[in-house]
Amino acid sequence: QVQLVQSGSELKKPGASVKVSCKASGYTFTTYGMQWVRQAPGQGLEWMGWINTNTGKPTYAQGFTGRFVFSLDTSVSTAYLQINNLKTEDTAVYYCARDSSISSFSVDPWGQGTLVTVSS
Amino acid sequence: QSALTQPASVSGSPGQSITISCTGTTSDVGAYDFVSWYQQHPGKAPKLIIYKVTYRPSGISNRFSGSKSGNTASLIISGLQAEDEADYYCNSYSNTSPYVFGTGTKVTVL
């Protein structure tokens, strides 16, 4: 079955970097784009942007330019989110989510989420 | 791009029907039929339950239905069950962003 499995929780200090992985299985990785969504503690969902898994071209939403980097390793069907120069306000659960196979501008499935905690 | 507006909470008794609204603008909900709804149980990832305003993915209960009028989309849950207690988020395509999420609604089953 189609599945996205993300890397485990991370605890980082301000100013450090973190790299979250999202490994896909059950389908051809380069067929569907991959979205990234942030959920701060107790807050709603926020779209961060997406990466075209066929071309590798990333697109970042407003507020996620500069420190956020989307990348791929298609040889292992894995998408990555790297956050540089971490700030305490980056503390959140980060989800990868695949473009839906049944409709444009919907996502399904989602990864299980990766909690990134930034604290000194 | 501002988030779409949802009520913070909606509650109902088992067996009742409830409606969650999702209000946008003429640049998003009012302009496109790419409105989706996601269900999120505590500590879990969101799950797609409605796409393109009214369509249900395979495996989703027909107790969930969607509609749209003008700039407002709605999710209707009929025959409310304890397992429906969760957070619900709408999402729409917009002129400025392919994904704009709603503020989220907590559904409580009394």
Interface residues (C-beta under 8 A of the other chain):
Chain A: Q35 V37 G44 L45 E46 W47 W50 A61 Q62 Y95 A97 S100 I102 S103 S104 F105 S106 V107 D108 P109 W110 G111 Q112 G113
Chain B: Q1 A3 Y32 F34 S36 Y38 K44 A45 P46 K47 L48 Y51 K52 Y55 P57 Y89 N91 S92 Y93 S97 P98 Y99 V100 F101 G102 T103 G104
